[in-house]
């Protein structure tokens, strides 16, 4: 299990397009990814759970990856969050 804490820096935060990219990136993965923010937990395989975190700009979230390819999975999810899905 690997844990990483990041601050969302994109002005739009974790919006629908970002959530969809995260779900798509993890759909065939054998690694479970969980997001934690202010005591709330969201499974990275659920767009709805990710959106309900309401993680806007400057939000601090913790990403937990457990399973095969944990390091790559954390890296990929972080890249998607930092890029803001190109917006």
N, C-alpha and C positions, 0 to 999 in steps of 0.2 A: 504494500500500500504506500502511495506517495501523496503528499499533501503540498499544495502551493497556494500562497495567498497573493492576490493581485488587486490593484486598484484600477477600476475601469476609467479610461481617460477619454474615450470618445464622447462627444457631446450628446449623442442619442442613447448612450448606455446599451443595455442588453435588450435590444428591440426585436421585433418579429423576424427580420431577415437574419440577424445574428443567431437567434435561437434556432431557426430552421437550419442554418449551416452547421451548428453544433450537433443537432440531432442527426443530420445527414452524415456528418463525419464519423459519428459513433454507431451508426445503425448495424454495421457488420462486425463491429469490434467485440472482442471477448473481454474487454475491460469495462467495468462498471465505473461510471463517472457521476459524482455527486457534487452539487454546488451548495454551499452554506452561506447565508447572509442574515445577520441579525437574528440568529436562532431559527431561521427558516431553512428548510432542506428542499432541494429540487433534484430530481433525477435528470441527467442530461439526455435521456431518451424521450423526454416529454416536453414539447414546445410549451404547453400550458403551464407546467410546473416552473419552467425557466422564466416565463413572462410574469408569473405571480410573485417572483422574487422582487420585482420592481427595482432592479439594479440599474440606477441611472448613473450619470457621470459622477465620478469621485466616490462611487460605492466601492467598498472593500468586500471582496468575496473570497471564499476559500474553496479550492477545487481539490477533490479527493478522487484519485484513480486507484482502482484495485483490480488486478487481473493481468493478463498478458499485455506486453507492450505499454506498460504504465508510463514510462518516460516519454515515449513518442506521443501517446494520447494527451498527456498534460501539455506537451509542447504544441500540438496541433490546436487544442482548445484555446490555449493562451493566445496563439497567433490570430485565431478567428476573433476573439474578444478585443484584442489590441487593434486589429484592422477595422473593426466595426462593420464588417461585411462590405467594405468598399464605399461606405457613405461618408 
